[in-house]
Amino acid sequence: MTGEAAFYNDLHLSIAEARRLIEAGADSRHAAAHHPVVATIGSDGSPSQRVMILRHVDWQKRCLRFHTDARSTKLEDLAKNSTASVLIYDPEPKIQLRLSGSAIVHREGAAFDAAWHQSTNFARRCYLAEQAPGIVVAQPTSGLPEWVEGRQPDDAEIAPARDNFAILLFTFHSLEWLYLANSGHRRARWQWDSAAADWCGNWLAP
Ligand SMILES: Cc1cc2nc3c(=O)[nH]c(=O)nc-3n(C[C@H](O)[C@H](O)[C@H](O)COP(=O)(O)O)c2cc1C
């Protein structure tokens, strides 16, 4: 075990490292946690997963923020079943994180307004798409109106896109950790203890 990371046999340092990796995902587009896999439950009960960009992390509230098209299938999923999970794998330290919880969608309000204002017109452009994501189309298409393809819309042009914009707030109550190491893997899980307002962690057999 010589040369292992300081968190190797330490639950507190392990969750601190998990937090660091997750927060890095919102701060840097080069971080592995910048594009987690977000899973929801489809209307037929089957899991549905997709990559999403992590926009913001509020560790105190255990909340991750994502942006999406308000017409997308995942929002239908969440309206029926708010259960969701988020998967992150960082290949450099070889750490997998599995977050379990639930997600809600906002299409108005302070958090929605702030997220819209923080986005660039280029990022907002995808919400100008004429059809809902996933609709069957006759021809290959970007979905964008022709006039905006290949350029950034101005403030007046982007305004209608706001109707198609939504934020997805994922709150997690469980965090599972798997660290792959030559000396022996380490697996742990923390559950949020609301009475103690703290994480309660255990080692698991990998
Ligand atoms: C690198 C990458 C980043 C993506 N970021 C987002 C995102 O931030 N929000 C989003 O809704 N979809 C994003 N997507 C597209 C989703 O993976 C997915 O195709 C889309 O949201 C439709 O999913 P749904 O039909 O399950 O709703 C991204 C895809 C890739 C490959």
The ligand as a Gaussian input file, in Angstrom:
#p B3LYP/6-31G(d) Opt

LIG

0 1
 C      -20.710000      15.734000     -24.505000
 C      -22.214000      15.824000     -24.465000
 C      -22.799000      16.802000     -23.702000
 C      -24.187000      16.904000     -23.626000
 N      -24.737000      17.865000     -22.820000
 C      -26.091000      17.915000     -22.672000
 C      -26.681000      18.821000     -21.742000
 O      -25.999000      19.575000     -21.035000
 N      -28.029000      18.820000     -21.643000
 C      -28.819000      17.980000     -22.374000
 O      -30.044000      18.021000     -22.223000
 N      -28.293000      17.103000     -23.260000
 C      -26.939000      17.050000     -23.423000
 N      -26.376000      16.165000     -24.308000
 C      -27.278000      15.336000     -25.147000
 C      -27.827000      14.191000     -24.309000
 O      -26.830000      13.207000     -24.121000
 C      -29.077000      13.554000     -24.944000
 O      -28.774000      13.075000     -26.222000
 C      -30.235000      14.544000     -25.038000
 O      -30.344000      15.325000     -23.866000
 C      -31.570000      13.832000     -25.289000
 O      -31.811000      12.983000     -24.210000
 P      -33.287000      12.465000     -23.822000
 O      -33.965000      12.120000     -25.138000
 O      -33.040000      11.293000     -22.968000
 O      -34.004000      13.595000     -23.127000
 C      -25.000000      16.020000     -24.383000
 C      -24.394000      15.016000     -25.141000
 C      -23.032000      14.929000     -25.182000
 C      -22.406000      13.835000     -26.010000

